[in-house]
Amino acid sequence: QVQLVESGGGLAQAGGSLRLSCAASGGITSYYAFGWYRQAPGLERELVARISRGGSTEYVDSVKGRFTISRDNAKSTVYLQMNSLKPEDTAVYYCNAKWNTEDYWGQGTRVSVPS
């Protein structure tokens, strides 16, 4: 059973930056692919970025060039560096870990970018 704990959310100005962290425990995290998802009020949860076991990355078009996902297997931590933040990035951000049939979620961290 893997536990995921997100941190780093908060209030940021438009154009500013935040770095989210997802600390994983309870499993061999290097086995897992990780993703960052977000859910804005009234909208469905969407994939923002993901990183494979080997380090390959994918991003939703709306964050390409602004967000960077990375992983540090030695620290069992996945990061989401968010630059040039926009009001439309306001959401609760969730960390996800997947391996075979295993699928885990964190509790979320809120990011607010006022307009």
C-alpha positions, 0 to 999 in steps of 0.5 A: 500500500503506497501513501502519497502526501502532496505539499507546496500548494498555496496562493500565487500571483499570476506569472508567479511560480510554485513547486508541488511535491508528492512524497511517496511511502510504503512501496518501491516508488521507482516501480511506479509511474506518477502523474499530477492531476487537477480539479477545478471547481465544477470541472472534472479531474484532468491529467496535467503531467505524468512521468514514467518509470524511465523518466519520460514525461507528458503534459497537457497542452495548456501547461506545456512550456510552463510546468515541469514534472520530475522525480527523485527516486532516492527521495521517493518524491515527485515534483511539479514545478509550475511557472508563469502561473495563470488564474486558470491553473487554480485547482486542487492538485492531486498526485497519482501513482500507478503500477500494474493494477495498483492505483493510488491517490494523494489527498490533494493540495490547493493552488490559487492564482487570483485574477 
